[in-house]
Amino acid sequence: MSAWAVLGRGRRRSVLACGLAGALALAAALAGEPAAARDVRSDPRAVALLRAAADAASRVPYQGRRFLTTASRSRSTTSRVSVSHVPGDGIRYRAGAARRGYRPESAAGDTTGFTPETLDLLTRNYSVVRAEDSAACGRRARVVEARRADGSPAGRFWIDAETGLMLHRELIDATGHAVVSTGFSEISFTEPAPEPAVLDGPRNGLARLPGTGGDLPAGGTALWGDELDGADLDELRGLGWPVPADLPGRLTLHDARRPAGGGPVHLSYSDGLAAVSVFVQPGTLDERGLAGWKKIVKRGRTVYRAGSLRHWAVSAGDGYVVTVLTDAPRSTAEAVAAHLPREADPFWPRLSRGARRLAAAVNPFD
């Protein structure tokens, strides 16, 4: 993971060595620091399979059909698209006769959902282990599971035994049901003929952010704009932009981008399994642009939500509009939108408040 993704943690190094163990114990008990307090053990062979699958996504030629299914207790929604990949030339897709799209080679990891940063988050938050081999798309597959602390599966991955390509993956809720499934329904490992790159969507691949005047790249979560480093993020935070390093659910910021010349900031968060895109821009929310959206109140924040396949949530406050887009369950989108645009609750202030509460409990005369 890049250093800025855990921005601010370097300042903790000033803790005296003699008090380090106590500080860490207090952090775990009072602040609930997610990654630092967990003792996660993974099978190196399973992690190596996922790392190889991320590499295969840019190395292996293929063509076929992919699907995305999101499910809740009451319904499920599925989209299907034809895809082809020429190594070094990017990914092309078709959804019906009229809709075509292109993703650059830098987005090839979308096939697996992993980059080095998100794979690191996965192994920090979950135990990654081998499961019994199986099959997908009629092909022999090695299976890897990401397990919670209680041993229950949170994610499952089917990796082609011959090519190493990810064939299928699932995000699994606490009841054992797959809430997000994506992968190939059919695949051929033949190199397709080259085609001209055609961006999908209006205005050269840009679509309108709901309820705002900003633009969103086609596909919603494609890499766009210039990458922002730690200094860039510090500058934005200094100007009041809500750009937290962490969000509820152990979601960690691992990529931030902004179009050259300004515009919305695209923040990518993940816990290694769920991926959440957050678009932040200054302004006020035009509620007229959200006709048909469901209006709810969560954590005292008004949130608008929509979508059955990909879940959208929009909130506003403190002079900023936040748009959340994710394949994860709707509750994730709502929780993130409700958390923002409040400033992130920093670690050490939370630790200090917890210490004061503990001291008050120990000293009843205080």
N, C-alpha and C positions, 0 to 999 in steps of 0.2 A: 504494500500500500504506500502511496506517496506520503511524504511527511505532512503536507498541509491538510490531508484528510483527517488527521487527528490533531488539528491545530490547537495550540494552547497546552498540550500535554507536556511539551518540553519544559515549560515553566515550572513543572512540579519537581524538577531535578534538584531544586534548591532545598528539598527536605533533607534534614540531617540524617546520616546513615543510622544513627542509634535509634531514631524514631521512625524509621521507614516501615518496619513490620507493623508497628502499631497504627501508623497512618493508613496503611493498606487495609488492615482489618477494620478500622473505623470506616473507611470508604465503602467497603463491601456491606457493612452492617447498616450504615445510615444513609448512604447516597444511592445504593443499588447500582453501582457502576457495572454495566452488563458484561463487557468483555473481560475486564481485569479480574472480576470476582469468580469467573468460571474456570474450571479445570477441564478443558476439552481435549480429549484424546482421539486421534484419528489414525486409521490404517494408512501408512504411507503408500501402499499399493493402490488403494482406492483413490487417494488424492492424485496419484500419478495418472490414473485413468482419466480423471476429469481434466487434468492439465493437458494431457494428450488430445482429448476431445476438443478443447479450445484451439489447439494448434491445427487439428484436422479440419476445423471449420474453414480455415483459409487455405489449406493445402490440398484438399480433396475435391475434384470436380464431381458434380452431380446434377441431376435434374429429376423433378418429381412433383409431389403435391404435399403441402404442409397444412396443418390445421391448428386452431387455437380454440379451446373450449374452457369457458369459465362457468362454474356451477355454484348454486346455493341450494338451500333445502327445498325450495319450491320450483326452481327452474334451472335450465342450462342453456347456454348460447354458444354456437360454434361458427367460426369463419373458416373458409378454405381458400387456398391460393396456390397457383402453380409457381414453382420456383426453379431457377437454374443458377449454377455457380461455375464460373471459369476462374481458376486461381489467378490472382493478380488483376482480374478485370471486374470484380465485384459480383453482386447478386442481383438478379432480375426476377421480377414476379409479375404474375397476371392474376387478376380477380375478375373473371368474366371476359367478355369480348372487348370491352371498351377501356377497362382500367388496367394500366400498366405502371410499373414502378421500378426504381433502381436504388440500390444501396451500395455505397462504396466499399472497397475491400476492408477498410477500417471497421466496418460494421459487421464483418463476417461472424464475429463472436455472438451476434444475436441468435445464430443457430443453436449455440449451446447455452447462451445466457451468461457465459463466464468471460471475464477478463482477469489478468493477474490480481487486480485489486479486489474484485468480487469473490474470487476463489479464496483469497486470504480472509475475507470476511466470513465466508462459509466455514472455514476451519477454525475461526475464532469463536463462532457462535454455535456450532453443531459438531457432533462426532460424525466423521465421514468414514463409512465402513463398506466392505463388500457384502453383497447379498447373493442369493443363489442365481446362477446364470439362467437366462430366459430367452425369449425371442421377441422381435419387433419387426414389422414389415416383412415377415417371412424369413428373417435373417437371424442368425445366432447373435445374441447380445450378452455382454457382461453388464451386470446390474450393480449400481452403487446407491447406497442410502445415506441421507443426512438425518441424524437422529437427535432428538431433544435430550435434555439431561435425564428424563425419566425413561429413556430407551425407545420411546415411540417415534415412528418415522415422520419427519417433517417434509422430506423431499425424496424423490426416487428418480433414478436416471438409467436409461437403457443405452448402452454404447456398443456400436457395431464392432463385433469381434475381429473383423478383417481389416476395416479401414480406420477404426478408432473414432468415427464420426458419431455424434450424439443423434440417436434416432428418435428418442421419446423422453419426456421428462414430466414430472408431476409435482405440484405443490399440495401438501396434504395437511388438513386441519387436525385439531386435537382429537376429533372423534374418529379419525382414520379415513375420512372421505377426501377424495381428490377435488380440490376447489379450482385448480388451474391445471390443464393438461395441454401440452403442445408437442408437436413433432411431425414426423413424416407419416402419411397414410400410404404412400408408395414412393419408391425411390429407385433410380438407376444411376450407377456410377460411370456414366459416360459423359464426356465433355461436350456441352452444347455448343452450337454454332454461335459466334459472337453477334451481338446486336447493338444498335446505337443505344446509349443511355437515355432513358426518358424518365424525367421526374414526374411523380404522380401528384395530382392535386392542382388547385388553381394558382395562378400567379407564380409560375415557376417553382412549384413545390411548396408554397406557403399557404397555410390555412389560418383562419382567424381564431385567435384565442377567445373563448366564449366570454361575453360580457365585458370585453375590453377593446382597446384599439390596437392591440399587439398582434404579431404574427407568430405562427407555430410551424415548424418544418413538417413536411409531409411525413406521415407515419408516426408523428408525435414524439417518439423517443430517439430518433436518429441523431447521431452526433452532428452538431451544427455550430457554426461560429468559432471563435478563437478560445482555446483553453485558458482558463483563469488559474493562476497559481496562488500560493499563500499570500503574497503581497497584495495581489488584486483583491482577494477576498477580505483581507484586513481593511483595505481602503473602502470597500463597499460597506462593511460593518461599521466603520467609522462614520460613514455618511448616513447610517441608520437603516440600511437594507437588512431585512430579516434573512440571514444566511447561516443558520445553525449548523454546527458540525455533526450533530446527532438529532434524531427524531424519535418519537415513541416507537417501541417495538424493535429496539436495537438497530434501527436503520441508520447507517453511517454515510456521510457525504464522501463519494469517491470520484466524482467528476463534476466540473463546473465550466460552463461555456457561455459566451455572449457574442452576438454578431458584431463584426467590426463596425465601429461608429456608434455603438450603443444599442438599446432595445432591451427586451426581456432577458433575464438571466435564467439559464437552464441548469438546474441542480439535479444531479442523479444520486439517489440514495439506494442502499441495499443492505440486507443482513446476510447476503450470500445466496438467498433463495428468492425472496420477493424483490422486485425492482420497482422503484417509484420515481417518476419524473415530476419535478416541481418547477414551475415557471413563475418568476417574480418580476413585477414591474411596478413603477410608481403610478399612482393615479387612484381613481375611485371607481367603484363597480357600477356599471350601467345595468340595472336590474331588468330593463326592458329587453336586453339581449339574452335573458335567461328564461324567457317564456316557455313553459312546459317543463322546466326543471323543478325538482322537489326541494322545498325549502325546509330546513330543519335547524334546530339550535343545539349545539354541542359545545360543552365547556364554556357556555356563555357567549359563544361566537355563532353568528348566523352563517350557515353553510348551504350552498346550493349543490345538488348532486344530480347526475344523469348517467346514462350508459348501462347497457346490459352485458356487453362483451368486455370492453375496456371501461373502467370506471373513472368518471370525472368528478371532481369536487372543486368548488370555487369559494373563496372567502376574501374578505377585505378588512383593512383596518390600519391605523397608524400611517395612512398615506400610501399603502401598497395593496396591490391585488395579487392574490396567489391562486394559481391554477394547478391542480394535482391530476396526474394521469397515471394509471397503473392497471396491470392485469390482475393484481392481487385482489382479494375480496374487498367489497365496497366499504366495509368497516375500516380498512386500512386507509383508503382515500379520505374518508370522513375525519378520521383521527388526525391525519397530517394537516388537512385544511383547517381543522379547529385549533391545532397547535400553533399554526402560523396565522398572521404575521407577527405574533408576539416574539419578542427576543428569546433566544434559547436560554434555558435555565442553567447557568454555568456550574461546573462540577464543584469548585471550591466553595462558592456561596452556599450550595446545597449541603456540603459537608459541614460548613460552619454552623448552619441552622440546625443540623442534626446534632452536632456536638453540644450546642446550647440547650437543646431539648433534653439530651441525656444528662447534662450537668444539673438541670433543673429537677429532673426526676431523682437524681442521687442526693441532692441537697435540698430538702424540703423547706429550709429556712431562707432560701434565696428569694 
